[in-house]
Amino acid sequence: MLEFNNIFQEVKGSMKEGILRLNDQGIIFSNCKMGKVDNIEAWKLTEGIWRRVAQGHGLKLLTRNGRVYKYNGFQESEFQKLSNFFKTHYHLELTKKDLCMKGWNWGKVKFGGQLLSFDIDDQPAFEIPLSNVSQCTTSKNEVTLEFHQNDDTEVSLVEMRFYVPPTQEEGVDPVEAFAQNVLSKADVIQATVDAICVFHELQCLTPRGRYDIRMYLTFLHLHGKSFDYKIPYSTVLHLFLLPHKDQRQMFFVISLDPPIKQGQTHYHFLILLFSKDDDISLTLNLNEELEKRFEGQLTKNMLGSLYEVVSQIMKALVNCKITVPGNFRGYLGDPCITCSYKASSGLLYPLDQGFIYIHKPPIHIRFPEITFVNFARGITTTRFFDLEIETEQGTWYTFSSIQKEEYGKLLDFISAKKINVKNQGLKEGKNLSYHRYADSDEDRRHNAYLEKMKEEGKSRGENASGSSDDSGEEMDESFNPGEEEEDVAEEFDSNASSSPSSNEGDSDREEKEQKHLKKAKMAKDHKDHKKTVKVKKGKDPRAPKKPTSAYLLWLNASQEKIKSDHPGISIMDLSKKAGEIWEGMPQKMQEEWDPKAAGIRKHENAMKEHERNLGKSSKKDKSKKKKVKAKMDKKSIPSRGSSSKSSSGQLSKGFKSKEFMFRREQKWKEEVAE
């Protein structure tokens, strides 16, 4: 007996590690992880091939029933040992065959047993076990192979295409011959009995076109002019029956996982569109056994609306309930909302367990997947608003151009489902003034980094002066159509112009002067308001710099580690994560960083010294200002009252105009400031 450890068996693209044992009765491979044992009897072996592979050397075995077994991980020195064992016990010659390394993409295809071999210059470039093929489709000069997926592999082959050039032989289609050779050995979904029912030329929105639908016991077959799709019932996740907003059509939606594919396009949803006026009388192909199996669900003769018959048959075959709209109704009584996703217009259905958007592209969002929803103002007009939804995977869905009248109904529905709402306006839908990211659980959490930054900002005098209401976050005033500023209301107030006056016969000149005074007052108030907003507390450049805190020292040392543990994390998320880690650290670990921040005590002493020096300098500045003021008082500044007319009606020589005196006073103030 021979035994080899650390040998890998190739199964649908994945390598299974195990132990390979050879004896005179046959070959046994034991999987180390799963404990599965494969036994190949010696009399079934027809060929043994030794070749170089990625992991050292490999052994390929072919059996009489056409199966292929591949084992990799051998050393080159073990070839002679295996060759002698095969000759002695199996009466087989272990041959050496190297793979072609040219990298060409044209060659010859050979079918042998359950193996498709692609040869270049009589050397195999790659081989495909046909038992792994799940679907084989043809087009003009192409054959497409789809493969069963292995859940244990991170990366697996999904599809492969072969171009088959035309030949000069008459009566032979090389594409069809290629496909028949594949289908004869492939594990393809095929019907063993006749279809239970057939529907001709049903309108399909996704994938677009008209298809003949055949329903079998285990799969659904869509046959169109260009493409065919076979959908196993095991891939169906949900069924939806949704009324159109025009009340004349119905959507029947089938959710699929894995999706059906056509080239690079994946269809996760199959959407059928029916008219409510279409009726059908259908006889199902049911024997006695099937009638007992579907008793109470299906009858041999089906009669009714087309969409009801199709949905009822699908419900019984898939054994899945059909989801219909719940209690939600829009402001017009419809179970859906007209909106847009990206550049396409569609319908959003709020259901009992989630949202579904029809139809381009179809989107299904379950409530447990939603992190929060956000009501946002429309970009172009205030007649519409947007609904933003973020999922736990970090995906954003923005449904725009929703009419303002739908706001109250939608907000009540979302609140009843207990979904986190980051911002919301009035339920009447008239005043959609939103406070972005208010009242969320995430924002209520303590952020250690943010608190530390606020404390440092206060100590350095960097925070703005004024009341606590000036938080830097502005209200969205333009989205309040019912409110206007007081100054604007005063200027255009109807009462202001029509208020009773003691002199009703005032001239037009006096009215113009009154309006001019109002505008001047508004401009002055606006200027004063801007001044009060922009005033900030100055920072003393001579003050000693505050030392780095223990938290920031720890953050600088741990920043790279946090980035490596969370690749792709943003700066904002990094600060939040660091704050959470610091808050969760034991007190002893936080105190380890205090000696590194011992400069705080030194900074406090320096600040006291600086404040003493600052007090002395302030006294000098006050004495200097007193001297300048006394000097200004000595100057005689004539007032307007001293400039009176003489008895002859002429102005005195010592008269100075108000404008001259104002400029002179401003000049003196500038000199004092210097």
Summary of the structure (lengths in Angstrom):
residues: 674
radius of gyration: 41.9
end to end distance: 104.4
largest distance: 148.3
contacts: 1710
relative contact order: 0.04
helix: 33%
strand: 31%
